[in-house]
Amino acid sequence: MKLPEPNHDGQVYAGTCGGMFLSVFSNMFIEDLVRTVILAVVGAVVSFGVSLVLKKLIKKPRPSSVDGQALKGTKRN
């Protein structure tokens, strides 16, 4: 028995993806979408704020010299 060759027609892929998209989209409500967007924005703002606070709290002082020698990029005569 010979197996049929796969059909690489773009219409099959478009129909499959379109049907999957419409089935997912039909089960979503606008309230869920708005809630998701708001929570994503709040999460991003909180994450950014916490990273700024932690950056200020855990700030390491940069050494001005190592063993009495100037750091790279600075010249001392």
N, C-alpha and C positions, 0 to 999 in steps of 0.2 A: 504494500500500500504506500503510495507516495503522499508525503505531507504537502499541504498547500503552501505556496511561497508567501512570506509575510507581505502584507500590503503596506507600503511606505507612503501612502497617500496623506497629504497634509490635512485633508478634510476629516479623516478619522481622528487625528490628534486634536484638531481644533474642536471637533464635536465632543470628544472626551473631556478636554480641559474646560470647555464652555459649560458642559453639563455639571461637572464637579464644582465649578465656580458658582453657578446658579443655585445648586443645591445647598452649598454652604451659605451663600448670601441670603437665600430665602429664609434661613433659620436664624439670621441675625436681626436684632432689632436696633433701631437708631439709638435708643437709650444705652444699650450695651456698648455701642461704638463710641458714643460721647464719653461714657464712664471710662472706657479704656484709654482714650486720648488724654483725659484729665489726669488719670492716675499715672500715665507715662510722663506727663509734664511735671507733675508733683514729684515723682521719683527722681527725675533728672535734676530738678532744682535742689532737692534735699541732698542728693549725692554730691553735687557740685559744692554746696555749702559745707558739708561735712569734710570734703577733701581740702577746702580752704582753711577750715579751722584746724584740722590735723596738721596741715603744712606749717601753720604758724606755731602750733604747740611743739612740734618735733623739728624745729629748725636747728640744724647743726651749725655752729660757728665755723666760718672758713678760716683756716690758718693763714696768718699774714706772712709767715716765714717758716722754713723748715731748717732746723739746726743753724739758725743765724744766716742762712742764705736766702736770697730773694726767690720768689716763685717764678716759674717759667713765664715768659712774656713780659717781665718787668726788668728793666736794666738799672743797675746801681753802679755808680762809679766810685 
